[in-house]
Structure formats: structure tokens, C-alpha cells
Amino acid sequence: MPAKSVPRRDTPATVFAADRARRSEFLRVANRCWLGLGGVAVVVMHFYPTELMFFLILIASTALTFAAVEALNNRGKTRPGGILFCAAMDATIYGLLLLNYKVHGFRDLEATQTGVSAYAFMGASIVFAGAVIGSRAPFAFAFLNTALLSATALFVDSRLGPKVSIPCFWWILAVAVWLYERHVARALGWLREFQEFLEMKVEDRTRDLDRANAELESFSYSVAHDLRAPLRRIVGFADLIESDAGTLDGEGRVLLRAIRDQSARASRLVEDLLKLARISRVPLERQEVDLSALAC
């Protein structure tokens, strides 16, 4: 049966679709983790009644962000959803940081550590930006975080957060994410080239198989045609001899019958060979087979 030609797919589109699916799945998981943070706040808020306002802000932000990002991601708008997600994360953490400073100031070490932890947590937006938006997005959010930190030090309180260590951490994180995404893009490029190579090989093998099947079909027709004529002559000669069978003894009649039977068998084999050559043009018919009955 001749092989069907393989349709040429748009390989770059196939690979890019896989990359979009990877980013979409990463955004979906990150968004659910963000919502899970709000769920943790719901449980923990009962143990810290004096910090109720902080927990309510966090719960509202995570819930609203989850709903909006999930809607965008389900519509295939992964990049806008990633931008919204990272911006909402930065805005929430930064807003809680300023609120914590306004309420608690620098009264104790825990308040200071909370501010540093909040800045470190804002680095998560750099990672998510690179994984969801694109390889250059980490630098954009590292710059945004640095600008927010500088604005806080200039216009709110110069003691609010380290001015060197945290920005260095953000930019090192941005470079690391950029390098990772760069290697991923390079791997996707190799995958695209290898997929194109495999498709070319499949097309070449398909053409070779079509050519071989065509040659086999032509050979079958030629053989069947060449065998038919001698068989017809043999049967014709046997009919002539049978018409004068009165001069034959019993053994001669047996031999004549054997000639006719074997000639008929050879004719059936030729017909079966022709059917086999034409079977490639017959649509495949599926039917149930009782294997138990065949085994008996």
C-alpha cells in the first residue's frame, strides 16, 4: 500500500506554540501559588488580630489578581497576564511594605526584617517575568524594583531597606533568569532545526516508499500479464485433447485432468496477484474477527 505523503507543517509555529504553552502553564502555576499565599493569610490572620488590615489587603490582592490573570491566560493572552501578575505582585508587596512602615516604623528588629524580606520577595517578580513574559522582562522588573527602592529612600525614609545589597541581588537574579531563558531559546532553536531535519527525512522516505510501491505494482501487472497468455494456451490445448479423449486411456485422462486443475490453480494465483496489486486502491474495511474461531 503506498504511503500517504506527509503534510508539511509550519515547524517554527509548532515549536513556538510549545514555548507559549510552557509559559502559559508556568503562569497558571505561579498564579495559583499566589492565590495560595492569600489562603495562608486567611488561616494565619486569626493568630495575629492586630495585623488584620495587612492580611485583608493581601487576601483581596491575591484573589483579584488570580481572577484577572486566569481570565487573560485562558484567552491565550499569556504575556499581558504575566505583566499584570508581576506588576500586581510588586505593587502588593511594596504597598504592604509602606503600610508596615507607617504603622510600625523602626520600633523593633522584626519590623526592619519585615521590610528587608519584602524587598527580597519582590525579586520573585523578576523570576516570573522572565519565565512568562520574555527574556528581557527580568531587567525591566529589576529596574522597576530599584526605582521603587530609590524612591522610597528619597521620599519616605532613607533607612527603609538596603540601598546596595538588595538591588545587587535583584540584578544578579535578572541576569541569571536572562541566561536561563537564553539557553531555553537556544534549545528550542536546536529542536526546531532537528524537527525540520526529521520532517525532511520522513518526506524523503515517503517518496522512496511511494516509488517502490509503484514499481512493485507495475511489476505485478507485468508478471500477471505474462503468465496469463501461456496459461490460456495450456487450457486451450487441454480442451482440444479432451475433445479427442476417446483415444486416451485411464492414466491419460488422469494426467489431462491434473493439467487442467493445475492450470486453473495457476490462473487463480495470477488473479490473486492482480488483486494484491490493486489492494492499495481499495479503502480499508474494519470488522470484528473471532480469534477463538480462527484458532480452532
DRENDO-1510 file (C-alpha; in Angstrom, 1 decimal, always signed):
<recs>
REC; n; res; u; v; w
REC; 1; MET; +0.0; +0.0; +0.0 .
REC; 2; PRO; +1.6; +3.3; -1.0 .
REC; 3; ALA; +2.3; +5.6; +1.9 .
REC; 4; LYS; +0.5; +8.8; +2.1 .
REC; 5; SER; +2.6; +11.9; +1.7 .
REC; 6; VAL; +3.3; +13.7; +5.0 .
REC; 7; PRO; +1.9; +17.2; +5.1 .
REC; 8; ARG; +4.5; +19.9; +5.6 .
REC; 9; ARG; +3.8; +21.6; +8.9 .
REC; 10; ASP; +4.9; +25.0; +9.9 .
REC; 11; THR; +7.7; +23.9; +12.2 .
REC; 12; PRO; +8.6; +27.2; +13.7 .
REC; 13; ALA; +5.0; +27.8; +14.6 .
REC; 14; THR; +4.9; +24.3; +16.2 .
REC; 15; VAL; +7.9; +25.0; +18.4 .
REC; 16; PHE; +6.8; +28.5; +19.3 .
REC; 17; ALA; +3.4; +27.1; +20.3 .
REC; 18; ALA; +5.1; +24.7; +22.6 .
REC; 19; ASP; +7.0; +27.6; +24.1 .
REC; 20; ARG; +3.8; +29.6; +24.6 .
REC; 21; ALA; +2.2; +26.5; +26.3 .
REC; 22; ARG; +5.2; +26.3; +28.6 .
REC; 23; ARG; +4.9; +30.0; +29.6 .
REC; 24; SER; +1.2; +29.7; +30.0 .
REC; 25; GLU; +1.5; +26.7; +32.3 .
REC; 26; PHE; +4.2; +28.4; +34.3 .
REC; 27; LEU; +1.9; +31.5; +34.7 .
REC; 28; ARG; -1.0; +29.2; +35.8 .
REC; 29; VAL; +1.1; +27.5; +38.5 .
REC; 30; ALA; +2.5; +30.8; +39.7 .
REC; 31; ASN; -0.9; +32.4; +39.8 .
REC; 32; ARG; -2.2; +29.5; +41.9 .
REC; 33; CYS; +0.7; +29.8; +44.3 .
REC; 34; TRP; -0.1; +33.5; +44.6 .
REC; 35; LEU; -3.7; +32.6; +45.5 .
REC; 36; GLY; -2.4; +30.0; +47.9 .
REC; 37; LEU; -0.5; +32.8; +49.7 .
REC; 38; GLY; -3.8; +34.5; +50.2 .
REC; 39; GLY; -5.2; +31.2; +51.6 .
REC; 40; VAL; -2.3; +31.1; +54.0 .
REC; 41; ALA; -3.2; +34.6; +55.1 .
REC; 42; VAL; -6.8; +33.6; +55.8 .
REC; 43; VAL; -5.6; +30.9; +58.2 .
REC; 44; VAL; -2.8; +32.9; +59.9 .
REC; 45; MET; -4.8; +36.1; +60.4 .
REC; 46; HIS; -6.7; +34.6; +63.3 .
REC; 47; PHE; -3.4; +34.3; +65.3 .
REC; 48; TYR; -2.5; +38.0; +64.6 .
REC; 49; PRO; -5.6; +40.1; +65.2 .
REC; 50; THR; -3.6; +43.3; +65.4 .
REC; 51; GLU; -2.4; +42.8; +61.8 .
REC; 52; LEU; -5.8; +42.2; +60.4 .
REC; 53; MET; -5.6; +45.1; +57.9 .
REC; 54; PHE; -2.4; +43.7; +56.3 .
REC; 55; PHE; -4.0; +40.2; +55.9 .
REC; 56; LEU; -7.1; +41.6; +54.3 .
REC; 57; ILE; -5.1; +43.7; +51.8 .
REC; 58; LEU; -3.1; +40.6; +50.9 .
REC; 59; ILE; -6.2; +38.4; +50.6 .
REC; 60; ALA; -8.0; +40.9; +48.4 .
REC; 61; SER; -5.0; +41.5; +46.2 .
REC; 62; THR; -4.3; +37.8; +45.6 .
REC; 63; ALA; -7.9; +37.0; +44.9 .
REC; 64; LEU; -8.4; +39.8; +42.4 .
REC; 65; THR; -5.1; +39.2; +40.7 .
REC; 66; PHE; -5.8; +35.5; +40.4 .
REC; 67; ALA; -9.2; +36.1; +38.7 .
REC; 68; ALA; -7.9; +38.7; +36.3 .
REC; 69; VAL; -4.7; +36.7; +35.3 .
REC; 70; GLU; -6.6; +33.5; +35.0 .
REC; 71; ALA; -9.1; +35.1; +32.6 .
REC; 72; LEU; -6.3; +36.5; +30.5 .
REC; 73; ASN; -4.4; +33.2; +30.4 .
REC; 74; ASN; -7.5; +31.2; +29.4 .
REC; 75; ARG; -8.0; +33.6; +26.5 .
REC; 76; GLY; -4.4; +32.9; +25.3 .
REC; 77; LYS; -3.1; +36.3; +26.4 .
REC; 78; THR; -0.2; +34.9; +28.4 .
REC; 79; ARG; +2.1; +37.9; +28.0 .
REC; 80; PRO; -0.4; +40.6; +29.2 .
REC; 81; GLY; -1.4; +38.2; +32.0 .
REC; 82; GLY; +2.3; +37.8; +33.0 .
REC; 83; ILE; +2.8; +41.6; +33.1 .
REC; 84; LEU; -0.3; +42.1; +35.2 .
REC; 85; PHE; +0.7; +39.3; +37.6 .
REC; 86; CYS; +4.3; +40.6; +38.1 .
REC; 87; ALA; +3.1; +44.2; +38.5 .
REC; 88; ALA; +0.4; +43.2; +41.0 .
REC; 89; MET; +2.9; +41.2; +43.0 .
REC; 90; ASP; +5.3; +44.1; +43.1 .
REC; 91; ALA; +2.5; +46.6; +43.9 .
REC; 92; THR; +1.1; +44.4; +46.7 .
REC; 93; ILE; +4.4; +43.7; +48.4 .
REC; 94; TYR; +5.6; +47.3; +48.0 .
REC; 95; GLY; +2.3; +48.7; +49.3 .
REC; 96; LEU; +2.4; +46.4; +52.4 .
REC; 97; LEU; +6.0; +47.5; +53.0 .
REC; 98; LEU; +5.0; +51.1; +53.1 .
REC; 99; LEU; +1.9; +50.4; +55.2 .
REC; 100; ASN; +4.1; +48.4; +57.6 .
REC; 101; TYR; +6.5; +51.3; +57.9 .
REC; 102; LYS; +3.6; +53.7; +58.5 .
REC; 103; VAL; +2.1; +51.6; +61.3 .
REC; 104; HIS; +5.2; +50.2; +63.0 .
REC; 105; GLY; +8.1; +52.3; +61.8 .
REC; 106; PHE; +11.5; +51.1; +63.1 .
REC; 107; ARG; +10.4; +50.3; +66.6 .
REC; 108; ASP; +11.9; +46.8; +66.6 .
REC; 109; LEU; +14.1; +44.4; +64.7 .
REC; 110; GLU; +11.2; +42.5; +63.4 .
REC; 111; ALA; +9.8; +45.5; +61.6 .
REC; 112; THR; +13.2; +46.1; +59.9 .
REC; 113; GLN; +13.5; +42.4; +58.9 .
REC; 114; THR; +10.0; +42.5; +57.5 .
REC; 115; GLY; +11.0; +45.4; +55.2 .
REC; 116; VAL; +14.1; +43.5; +54.0 .
REC; 117; SER; +12.1; +40.4; +53.5 .
REC; 118; ALA; +9.5; +42.3; +51.4 .
REC; 119; TYR; +12.2; +43.6; +49.1 .
REC; 120; ALA; +13.6; +40.1; +48.7 .
REC; 121; PHE; +10.2; +38.8; +48.0 .
REC; 122; MET; +9.8; +41.4; +45.2 .
REC; 123; GLY; +12.6; +39.6; +43.5 .
REC; 124; ALA; +10.1; +36.8; +42.7 .
REC; 125; SER; +8.5; +39.1; +40.1 .
REC; 126; ILE; +11.9; +39.1; +38.3 .
REC; 127; VAL; +11.8; +35.3; +38.0 .
REC; 128; PHE; +8.2; +35.2; +37.0 .
REC; 129; ALA; +8.7; +38.0; +34.4 .
REC; 130; GLY; +11.5; +36.0; +32.7 .
REC; 131; ALA; +9.5; +32.8; +32.7 .
REC; 132; VAL; +6.2; +34.2; +31.5 .
REC; 133; ILE; +6.8; +37.5; +29.6 .
REC; 134; GLY; +10.2; +37.1; +27.9 .
REC; 135; SER; +14.0; +37.0; +28.3 .
REC; 136; ARG; +14.3; +40.8; +28.6 .
REC; 137; ALA; +11.5; +41.3; +31.1 .
REC; 138; PRO; +13.7; +40.5; +34.2 .
REC; 139; PHE; +15.8; +43.6; +33.5 .
REC; 140; ALA; +12.6; +45.7; +33.3 .
REC; 141; PHE; +11.3; +44.5; +36.7 .
REC; 142; ALA; +14.8; +44.7; +38.2 .
REC; 143; PHE; +14.8; +48.3; +37.1 .
REC; 144; LEU; +11.3; +48.9; +38.4 .
REC; 145; ASN; +12.2; +47.4; +41.8 .
REC; 146; THR; +15.4; +49.5; +42.0 .
REC; 147; ALA; +13.4; +52.6; +41.1 .
REC; 148; LEU; +10.8; +51.9; +43.8 .
REC; 149; LEU; +13.6; +51.3; +46.4 .
REC; 150; SER; +15.3; +54.6; +45.4 .
REC; 151; ALA; +12.0; +56.5; +45.6 .
REC; 152; THR; +11.3; +55.0; +49.0 .
REC; 153; ALA; +14.8; +56.0; +50.3 .
REC; 154; LEU; +14.4; +59.6; +48.8 .
REC; 155; PHE; +10.9; +60.4; +49.6 .
REC; 156; VAL; +9.8; +58.2; +52.5 .
REC; 157; ASP; +12.8; +57.2; +54.7 .
REC; 158; SER; +16.4; +56.7; +53.8 .
REC; 159; ARG; +16.6; +53.8; +56.3 .
REC; 160; LEU; +13.9; +51.9; +54.5 .
REC; 161; GLY; +15.7; +49.0; +53.0 .
REC; 162; PRO; +19.3; +48.3; +51.9 .
REC; 163; LYS; +20.4; +50.5; +49.0 .
REC; 164; VAL; +23.1; +48.3; +47.7 .
REC; 165; SER; +22.7; +44.6; +48.7 .
REC; 166; ILE; +19.0; +44.2; +47.6 .
REC; 167; PRO; +19.4; +46.0; +44.2 .
REC; 168; CYS; +22.5; +43.9; +43.6 .
REC; 169; PHE; +20.5; +40.8; +44.4 .
REC; 170; TRP; +17.8; +41.9; +42.0 .
REC; 171; TRP; +20.1; +42.5; +39.1 .
REC; 172; ILE; +22.1; +39.3; +39.7 .
REC; 173; LEU; +18.8; +37.5; +39.7 .
REC; 174; ALA; +17.7; +39.2; +36.5 .
REC; 175; VAL; +21.0; +38.2; +34.8 .
REC; 176; ALA; +20.5; +34.6; +35.9 .
REC; 177; VAL; +17.0; +34.4; +34.6 .
REC; 178; TRP; +18.1; +36.0; +31.3 .
REC; 179; LEU; +20.8; +33.4; +30.9 .
REC; 180; TYR; +18.4; +30.6; +31.6 .
REC; 181; GLU; +15.8; +31.9; +29.2 .
REC; 182; ARG; +18.6; +32.4; +26.6 .
REC; 183; HIS; +19.6; +28.8; +26.9 .
REC; 184; VAL; +16.0; +27.7; +26.7 .
REC; 185; ALA; +15.6; +29.7; +23.4 .
REC; 186; ARG; +18.8; +28.2; +22.1 .
REC; 187; ALA; +17.5; +24.7; +22.9 .
REC; 188; LEU; +14.2; +25.5; +21.2 .
REC; 189; GLY; +16.2; +26.6; +18.1 .
REC; 190; TRP; +18.0; +23.3; +18.1 .
REC; 191; LEU; +14.7; +21.5; +18.5 .
REC; 192; ARG; +13.3; +23.4; +15.6 .
REC; 193; GLU; +16.2; +22.5; +13.3 .
REC; 194; PHE; +16.1; +18.9; +14.3 .
REC; 195; GLN; +12.4; +18.7; +13.7 .
REC; 196; GLU; +12.8; +20.2; +10.3 .
REC; 197; PHE; +15.5; +17.6; +9.6 .
REC; 198; LEU; +13.2; +14.8; +10.7 .
REC; 199; GLU; +10.4; +16.1; +8.6 .
REC; 200; MET; +12.7; +16.2; +5.5 .
REC; 201; LYS; +13.8; +12.6; +6.3 .
REC; 202; VAL; +10.2; +11.5; +6.6 .
REC; 203; GLU; +9.3; +13.1; +3.3 .
REC; 204; ASP; +12.3; +11.5; +1.6 .
REC; 205; ARG; +11.4; +8.1; +2.9 .
REC; 206; THR; +7.7; +8.6; +1.9 .
REC; 207; ARG; +8.7; +9.4; -1.7 .
REC; 208; ASP; +11.0; +6.4; -1.7 .
REC; 209; LEU; +8.2; +4.2; -0.4 .
REC; 210; ASP; +5.7; +5.6; -3.0 .
REC; 211; ARG; +8.2; +4.9; -5.7 .
REC; 212; ALA; +8.9; +1.3; -4.5 .
REC; 213; ASN; +5.2; +0.6; -4.3 .
REC; 214; ALA; +4.6; +1.9; -7.8 .
REC; 215; GLU; +7.4; -0.3; -9.1 .
REC; 216; LEU; +6.0; -3.3; -7.3 .
REC; 217; GLU; +2.5; -2.7; -8.7 .
REC; 218; SER; +3.9; -2.3; -12.2 .
REC; 219; PHE; +5.9; -5.5; -11.8 .
REC; 220; SER; +2.9; -7.4; -10.5 .
REC; 221; TYR; +0.8; -6.3; -13.5 .
REC; 222; SER; +3.6; -7.3; -15.9 .
REC; 223; VAL; +4.1; -10.7; -14.3 .
REC; 224; ALA; +0.4; -11.4; -14.3 .
REC; 225; HIS; +0.0; -10.4; -17.9 .
REC; 226; ASP; +3.0; -12.5; -19.0 .
REC; 227; LEU; +1.6; -15.6; -17.1 .
REC; 228; ARG; -2.0; -15.3; -18.3 .
REC; 229; ALA; -1.3; -15.9; -22.0 .
REC; 230; PRO; +0.7; -19.3; -21.5 .
REC; 231; LEU; -1.9; -20.5; -19.1 .
REC; 232; ARG; -4.7; -19.8; -21.6 .
REC; 233; ARG; -2.8; -21.7; -24.2 .
REC; 234; ILE; -2.3; -24.7; -21.9 .
REC; 235; VAL; -6.0; -24.7; -21.0 .
REC; 236; GLY; -6.9; -24.5; -24.7 .
REC; 237; PHE; -4.6; -27.4; -25.6 .
REC; 238; ALA; -6.1; -29.4; -22.8 .
REC; 239; ASP; -9.6; -28.7; -24.1 .
REC; 240; LEU; -8.5; -29.9; -27.6 .
REC; 241; ILE; -7.1; -33.1; -26.1 .
REC; 242; GLU; -10.2; -33.6; -24.1 .
REC; 243; SER; -12.4; -33.3; -27.1 .
REC; 244; ASP; -10.4; -36.3; -28.5 .
REC; 245; ALA; -10.4; -38.1; -25.2 .
REC; 246; GLY; -11.6; -41.4; -26.9 .
REC; 247; THR; -8.0; -42.3; -27.8 .
REC; 248; LEU; -6.8; -41.8; -24.2 .
REC; 249; ASP; -6.6; -44.5; -21.6 .
REC; 250; GLY; -7.4; -44.0; -17.9 .
REC; 251; GLU; -3.9; -42.7; -17.0 .
REC; 252; GLY; -4.0; -40.2; -19.8 .
REC; 253; ARG; -7.4; -38.9; -18.6 .
REC; 254; VAL; -5.9; -38.5; -15.1 .
REC; 255; LEU; -2.9; -36.6; -16.4 .
REC; 256; LEU; -5.2; -34.4; -18.5 .
REC; 257; ARG; -7.3; -33.6; -15.5 .
REC; 258; ALA; -4.2; -32.7; -13.5 .
REC; 259; ILE; -3.1; -30.4; -16.3 .
REC; 260; ARG; -6.5; -28.6; -16.3 .
REC; 261; ASP; -6.6; -28.4; -12.4 .
REC; 262; GLN; -3.1; -27.0; -12.1 .
REC; 263; SER; -3.7; -24.6; -14.9 .
REC; 264; ALA; -6.9; -23.4; -13.2 .
REC; 265; ARG; -4.9; -23.1; -9.9 .
REC; 266; ALA; -2.2; -21.0; -11.6 .
REC; 267; SER; -4.9; -18.8; -13.1 .
REC; 268; ARG; -6.4; -18.2; -9.7 .
REC; 269; LEU; -2.9; -17.3; -8.3 .
REC; 270; VAL; -2.5; -14.8; -11.1 .
REC; 271; GLU; -5.9; -13.3; -10.4 .
REC; 272; ASP; -5.0; -13.1; -6.7 .
REC; 273; LEU; -1.7; -11.4; -7.6 .
REC; 274; LEU; -3.6; -8.8; -9.6 .
REC; 275; LYS; -6.0; -8.3; -6.6 .
REC; 276; LEU; -3.0; -7.8; -4.4 .
REC; 277; ALA; -1.6; -5.2; -6.7 .
REC; 278; ARG; -4.9; -3.4; -6.7 .
REC; 279; ILE; -5.4; -3.6; -3.0 .
REC; 280; SER; -3.7; -0.3; -2.4 .
REC; 281; ARG; -6.6; +1.5; -4.1 .
REC; 282; VAL; -9.2; -0.3; -2.0 .
REC; 283; PRO; -10.3; +1.6; +1.2 .
REC; 284; LEU; -9.5; -0.2; +4.4 .
REC; 285; GLU; -12.5; -2.0; +5.9 .
REC; 286; ARG; -12.5; -2.8; +9.6 .
REC; 287; GLN; -14.5; -5.7; +11.0 .
REC; 288; GLU; -14.5; -7.7; +14.2 .
REC; 289; VAL; -12.7; -11.1; +14.0 .
REC; 290; ASP; -13.3; -14.0; +16.3 .
REC; 291; LEU; -9.8; -15.1; +17.1 .
REC; 292; SER; -11.1; -18.1; +19.1 .
REC; 293; ALA; -12.9; -19.4; +16.0 .
REC; 294; LEU; -9.7; -18.9; +13.9 .
REC; 295; ALA; -7.6; -20.9; +16.4 .
REC; 296; CYS; -10.0; -23.9; +16.3 .
</recs>
